[in-house]
Amino acid sequence: MPFIGTPVVTQITDALVRITGVSLAADDTGTIGLFGSTATPNVTLPKAFTPKPYTYQGHTLSIADVVDVTVYIGSQTGRPSGSLSIAKTGTTDETFVITIGTPLFDEAGNADLEIYVRYHE
């Protein structure tokens, strides 16, 4: 099952988005994608949020390299027995996906999340 709830996506700056209004049950995952994603994410980021690969000191940095994800647990039921997992996959605007999971939460767990997605260039 994907994120539970209705996501509230707020673009704070050109390079920072906050997502609230969602939670995850135990041992579940939710996905976040860029605008125009063909990966059918659970939450789509605003069109104005446009991280791009770039080269720094001769090294090419992919979208996954330039995007940073921070997740805070606002409130919860149950007893989470571990931390969230965060994975970034895909190399283009269309295929890039952030996957947040609760692999170590107990079966009664349900965490309200505050998610920040930012990029640097």
N, C-alpha and C positions, 0 to 999 in steps of 0.2 A: 504494500500500500504506500502511496506517495505521501507528501506532506498532508497533514490534517489541518483544516481551517481555510480561511480566505486570506491569501497573501496581500499585504499592504506594502507596495513597492514605492519607496521615496528616493528620488535622486537628490542628493545633498549638494554635490558639486559635479563638475564634468567627470571626475574620476572616482566618485564615491556614491554607492547606493546602499540603502538600508532596507531590509525586508523584515517585517514583523507580521503577526497574525497567524503564524503557522507553528505547528508542533510535529513531533514524530513519535510514533508508538515504539515499543521495544522491537529491536531487530528489524527496523525498517530503514528505507532510504528515500530521500527527496532529491530532485534534480533542479538545477538552475542553468539557464542557457542565455545566450545573447539574443538580441532582437534578430529575427530572421532565421533562427535555428531550425535545422531540419531534423534535429534529434528529438523533437517533441518533449521539451523539459516541462516539469510541473510548474515552474515559475520562469517567466521571461523578463529579462532586464530591459530598461527603457532604450529606445532607439538612439538617444543621445549619449548613452554609455558605450564608447567605442575603443576598447583596448586594441592595440596593434602591435605585432611583432616589430622589433627593431634591433639594430646592431650596436653593441657597445664594446669598445676596445677589441674589435675583430671577432666578437662572439655574437651570434644571432640568438636573440631571446624570443621564445615562442609566446603565444598568448598565455599559456599555462605558466610561463616564467614571470610574466609581468602582472598577472592578476593575483591578488592576495585576498584570502577569505578568513574572516574572524567570526566566530559564533559564540554567543553568550546564552546561557540557560537562564531564562527569566524566572520561571516557576516550574514546579514539577510535581507530579504525583508518583508514587512508587519509590523505589530505591535504586537509582542508577548505580551500577557497579563498575562503571568505567567511563571513559571519555567518548566524545563523538569522533567519527572518522570523516575526513575530508579528502576527496580525490578530485583532481582536475585532469580531464582527458580531452582529446581533440586538438586540432592544429589550425582550424579556420573558424571564422565567425559562425559558419553553418554547423560545424561539428563540435565546437567547444562546449563542454558540459562540466558543471561543478556537481559532485554527488556528495551529499551529507548523509551519514548513517549513524545508527545507534546500535552497533553490533553487541555491545556489552550491557545494555540496559536490561533490567529484569522484565518479566512479562507484564508487570503492572505499570511499567514506566511510561510516562508521557510528558515530554519536555517542551515547554513553550520556548521558542527560539527567537533571538534577535541576531540577525545575520548582516554582516557588513561585507560588501564586495568592493574592492578598490583596485585601481591599477596605477602603475607608475611608468614614466617614459624617460 
